[in-house]
């Protein structure tokens, strides 16, 4: 693990901070804050690479409010946030599916419910940092983002709201976008059109997205596939990593991250790069 990365812990429990800091300092530079106000001060002074954020501090939803404000700040909006909290016991908050899919998540990169084992915490921190480093190390000029008119993007997404959002975003980026809601529809589309990039959601009505990868590869062996999911779990991530995919994207992440991953797919010099 890279010791050059800096982690900011924001939590009002001094015992938790002390124990977590002891684990992390073997691998990272660590700074700490005991509430959102201190967190902003440390954020500006230390410029961390990742934030570990509690929910319940001086206010019941302080962590949520901090994460939302962070995403509005241009200088800090792309800093990954892992939210660690005893959410159900402390706040009563938890996330369930509604009629259109998962309820809207706060803008964090990963939720972990306390207590968290040191090994699990370190693995998740490293995964999030690797994902963000991968994108940041591959900058693209703005003119490259607006010149892919001939590129065909197939999106397999059952949520109508998210489909509409993707359609607007990627049409605006200059891509030729086709949206379907199932693997069955995707197969029909692939038989008629060659796709440069395929975005497949995990939760599909006729097949799990990770199982759909092999089906798609029988029709488009060279297809570059991005898997999306509403939430991340260790089990899901392990299952997806076994498949031949280009990138794994969590829907609560910044959409700029998904856009940049697609540009990586559609830029010839980057086509051999995979997230491992």
C-alpha positions as CSV (number, residue, x, y, z in Angstrom):
1,X,0.0,0.0,0.0
2,X,1.2,3.5,-0.8
3,X,2.3,5.5,2.2
4,X,2.1,8.7,0.2
5,X,-1.7,8.7,0.4
6,X,-3.3,10.8,3.1
7,X,-6.4,9.8,5.0
8,X,-8.6,12.2,7.0
9,X,-10.7,10.6,9.8
10,X,-13.8,12.7,10.9
11,X,-15.4,11.1,13.9
12,X,-16.5,12.4,17.3
13,X,-15.5,9.1,19.2
14,X,-11.9,9.6,20.5
15,X,-11.5,5.9,21.1
16,X,-12.5,5.0,17.6
17,X,-10.2,7.6,16.2
18,X,-7.3,6.4,18.3
19,X,-7.8,2.7,17.3
20,X,-8.4,3.5,13.6
21,X,-5.4,5.8,13.4
22,X,-3.2,3.1,14.9
23,X,-4.3,0.7,12.1
24,X,-4.0,3.2,9.2
25,X,-0.7,4.8,10.2
26,X,1.2,1.7,9.2
27,X,0.2,2.4,5.6
28,X,-0.9,6.0,5.2
29,X,-0.4,9.5,6.5
30,X,-3.4,10.2,8.9
31,X,-5.0,13.3,10.2
32,X,-8.1,13.6,12.4
33,X,-11.1,15.8,13.2
34,X,-13.8,15.4,15.8
35,X,-16.7,17.2,13.9
36,X,-17.6,18.7,10.5
37,X,-16.2,22.1,11.3
38,X,-12.8,20.7,12.3
39,X,-13.1,18.4,9.2
40,X,-13.3,21.4,6.9
41,X,-10.3,23.0,8.5
42,X,-8.2,19.7,8.2
43,X,-9.4,19.2,4.7
44,X,-8.1,22.6,3.6
45,X,-4.8,22.2,5.4
46,X,-4.0,18.6,4.6
47,X,-5.7,18.0,1.2
48,X,-6.4,14.3,1.9
49,X,-6.7,11.6,-0.7
50,X,-9.6,9.9,1.1
51,X,-12.0,10.7,4.0
52,X,-13.4,8.3,6.6
53,X,-16.6,10.0,7.8
54,X,-18.9,9.3,10.6
55,X,-22.6,10.2,10.3
56,X,-23.7,11.0,13.8
57,X,-21.6,13.7,15.4
58,X,-22.7,17.0,17.0
59,X,-25.8,16.7,14.8
60,X,-27.7,13.5,13.8
61,X,-27.0,13.9,10.1
62,X,-23.7,15.8,10.2
63,X,-21.9,13.3,8.1
64,X,-24.5,13.4,5.4
65,X,-24.4,17.2,5.4
66,X,-20.6,17.3,5.2
67,X,-20.5,14.9,2.2
68,X,-23.2,16.9,0.3
69,X,-21.3,20.2,0.9
70,X,-18.0,18.6,-0.1
71,X,-19.4,17.5,-3.5
72,X,-20.4,21.1,-4.2
73,X,-16.8,22.4,-3.7
74,X,-14.9,22.3,-6.9
75,X,-11.5,22.0,-5.1
76,X,-12.6,18.9,-3.1
77,X,-15.6,17.3,-4.9
78,X,-13.6,14.3,-6.2
79,X,-12.1,13.3,-2.9
80,X,-13.4,9.8,-2.1
81,X,-15.6,9.4,1.1
82,X,-16.0,6.1,3.0
83,X,-18.8,6.5,5.5
84,X,-18.4,4.3,8.6
85,X,-21.2,4.3,11.1
86,X,-23.4,2.2,13.3
87,X,-26.3,3.6,11.1
88,X,-29.2,1.4,12.2
89,X,-28.3,1.5,15.9
90,X,-27.3,5.2,16.1
91,X,-29.5,7.0,13.5
92,X,-32.3,4.6,12.4
93,X,-31.3,5.3,8.8
94,X,-31.0,2.4,6.3
95,X,-31.5,2.2,2.6
96,X,-34.1,0.0,0.9
97,X,-35.4,-0.4,-2.6
98,X,-38.4,1.7,-3.7
99,X,-40.5,1.3,-6.9
100,X,-37.8,2.9,-9.1
101,X,-34.9,1.0,-7.6
102,X,-32.6,2.1,-4.7
103,X,-33.5,5.2,-2.8
104,X,-31.2,8.1,-3.4
105,X,-27.9,7.6,-1.6
106,X,-25.9,10.4,0.0
107,X,-22.8,11.3,-2.2
108,X,-20.3,8.9,-0.7
109,X,-18.2,6.2,-2.3
110,X,-18.8,3.4,0.1
111,X,-20.8,2.7,3.3
112,X,-19.4,0.4,6.0
113,X,-21.3,-0.4,9.1
114,X,-19.4,-0.4,12.4
115,X,-17.8,-2.4,13.8
116,X,-15.4,-2.9,10.9
117,X,-12.4,-5.3,11.0
118,X,-9.0,-3.7,10.3
119,X,-8.5,-6.0,7.3
120,X,-11.8,-5.2,5.7
121,X,-11.2,-1.4,6.3
122,X,-7.8,-1.5,4.7
123,X,-9.0,-3.5,1.7
124,X,-11.8,-1.2,1.0
125,X,-9.6,1.9,1.4
126,X,-7.1,0.5,-1.0
127,X,-9.8,-0.4,-3.6
128,X,-11.4,3.0,-3.5
129,X,-7.9,4.7,-3.8
130,X,-6.9,2.5,-6.7
131,X,-10.1,3.3,-8.5
132,X,-9.7,7.0,-8.1
133,X,-5.9,6.9,-8.9
134,X,-6.6,5.0,-12.1
135,X,-8.9,7.8,-13.3
136,X,-6.8,10.7,-12.2
137,X,-3.6,9.3,-13.8
138,X,-5.3,9.3,-17.2
139,X,-6.3,13.0,-18.0
140,X,-8.2,13.9,-21.1
141,X,-8.4,17.1,-23.0
142,X,-11.8,18.7,-23.2
143,X,-11.9,18.5,-27.0
144,X,-11.4,14.7,-26.8
145,X,-14.5,14.4,-24.7
146,X,-16.6,16.2,-27.3
147,X,-15.5,14.4,-30.5
148,X,-16.8,10.8,-30.3
149,X,-19.8,11.2,-32.6
150,X,-19.1,7.8,-34.3
151,X,-18.8,5.9,-31.0
152,X,-21.8,3.7,-30.2
153,X,-22.7,3.3,-26.5
154,X,-25.1,0.6,-25.4
155,X,-26.6,1.0,-21.9
156,X,-28.4,-1.9,-20.2
157,X,-30.3,-0.2,-17.4
158,X,-33.7,-1.1,-16.0
159,X,-34.2,2.1,-13.9
160,X,-36.1,4.6,-16.2
161,X,-34.9,7.6,-14.2
162,X,-31.2,6.6,-14.4
163,X,-31.7,5.7,-18.1
164,X,-33.0,9.1,-18.9
165,X,-30.1,10.7,-17.0
166,X,-27.5,8.6,-18.9
167,X,-29.2,9.4,-22.2
168,X,-28.9,13.1,-21.5
169,X,-25.3,13.0,-20.2
170,X,-23.8,10.8,-22.9
171,X,-25.7,12.3,-25.8
172,X,-24.4,15.6,-24.7
173,X,-20.9,14.1,-24.7
174,X,-21.4,13.3,-28.4
175,X,-22.0,9.6,-28.2
176,X,-24.5,7.6,-30.2
177,X,-26.6,6.2,-27.3
178,X,-29.0,3.2,-27.2
179,X,-30.8,2.3,-24.0
180,X,-32.3,-1.1,-23.3
181,X,-33.6,-2.6,-20.0
182,X,-32.7,-6.3,-20.2
183,X,-30.1,-8.7,-21.5
184,X,-32.6,-10.0,-24.0
185,X,-33.0,-6.6,-25.5
186,X,-29.3,-6.0,-25.4
187,X,-28.6,-9.2,-27.4
188,X,-31.1,-8.1,-30.1
189,X,-29.3,-4.7,-30.3
190,X,-25.9,-6.3,-30.5
191,X,-26.9,-8.5,-33.4
192,X,-27.7,-5.4,-35.4
193,X,-25.1,-2.9,-34.2
194,X,-21.4,-3.1,-33.2
195,X,-20.9,-1.3,-29.9
196,X,-17.8,0.4,-28.8
197,X,-18.7,0.3,-25.1
198,X,-21.5,-1.4,-23.1
199,X,-22.7,-0.3,-19.7
200,X,-24.5,-3.1,-17.9
201,X,-26.3,-2.8,-14.5
202,X,-26.0,-5.7,-12.0
203,X,-29.7,-5.8,-11.2
204,X,-31.4,-6.7,-14.4
205,X,-34.9,-8.4,-14.8
206,X,-33.8,-11.4,-16.7
207,X,-30.2,-12.0,-15.6
208,X,-27.6,-10.7,-13.2
209,X,-25.4,-8.2,-14.9
210,X,-22.2,-10.1,-14.1
211,X,-23.7,-13.3,-15.7
212,X,-24.6,-11.2,-18.7
213,X,-20.9,-10.5,-19.4
214,X,-20.3,-14.0,-20.9
215,X,-23.5,-13.7,-23.0
216,X,-22.4,-10.4,-24.4
217,X,-18.9,-11.7,-25.1
218,X,-20.3,-14.5,-27.3
219,X,-21.7,-11.8,-29.6
220,X,-19.1,-9.1,-29.2
221,X,-15.8,-10.8,-28.1
222,X,-13.9,-7.5,-28.0
223,X,-16.6,-5.5,-26.3
224,X,-15.5,-3.2,-23.4
225,X,-17.9,-3.6,-20.6
226,X,-18.6,-1.4,-17.6
227,X,-20.6,-2.9,-14.8
228,X,-22.7,-0.6,-12.6
229,X,-24.4,-1.2,-9.2
230,X,-26.5,0.8,-6.9
231,X,-24.4,-0.2,-3.9
232,X,-21.1,-1.9,-3.3
233,X,-20.5,-5.0,-1.2
234,X,-17.4,-7.1,-0.7
235,X,-19.2,-10.2,-2.1
236,X,-20.4,-8.3,-5.2
237,X,-17.1,-6.8,-5.9
238,X,-15.4,-10.2,-5.6
239,X,-17.9,-11.7,-8.0
240,X,-17.5,-9.0,-10.6
241,X,-13.7,-9.0,-10.5
242,X,-13.9,-12.6,-11.9
243,X,-15.5,-11.3,-15.1
244,X,-13.8,-9.7,-18.1
245,X,-14.9,-6.2,-17.5
246,X,-13.2,-2.8,-18.0
247,X,-14.5,-1.0,-15.0
248,X,-16.9,-1.3,-12.0
249,X,-18.9,1.8,-11.2
250,X,-21.1,2.6,-8.2
251,X,-24.0,4.8,-9.0
252,X,-23.6,7.1,-6.0
253,X,-20.2,8.1,-7.4
254,X,-19.7,11.4,-9.3
255,X,-20.9,11.0,-12.9
256,X,-17.6,12.5,-14.0
257,X,-15.9,9.3,-13.0
258,X,-18.2,7.2,-15.3
259,X,-17.7,9.7,-18.1
260,X,-13.9,9.4,-17.7
261,X,-14.0,5.6,-17.6
262,X,-15.9,5.6,-20.9
263,X,-13.4,8.0,-22.5
264,X,-10.7,5.5,-21.4
265,X,-12.6,2.7,-23.2
266,X,-13.0,4.8,-26.4
267,X,-9.5,6.1,-26.6
268,X,-7.3,3.6,-28.6
269,X,-4.2,4.1,-26.4
270,X,-6.2,3.1,-23.3
271,X,-8.0,0.0,-24.6
272,X,-5.7,-2.5,-23.0
273,X,-6.2,-1.1,-19.5
274,X,-8.4,-2.9,-17.0
275,X,-9.2,-2.3,-13.4
276,X,-7.9,-5.2,-11.4
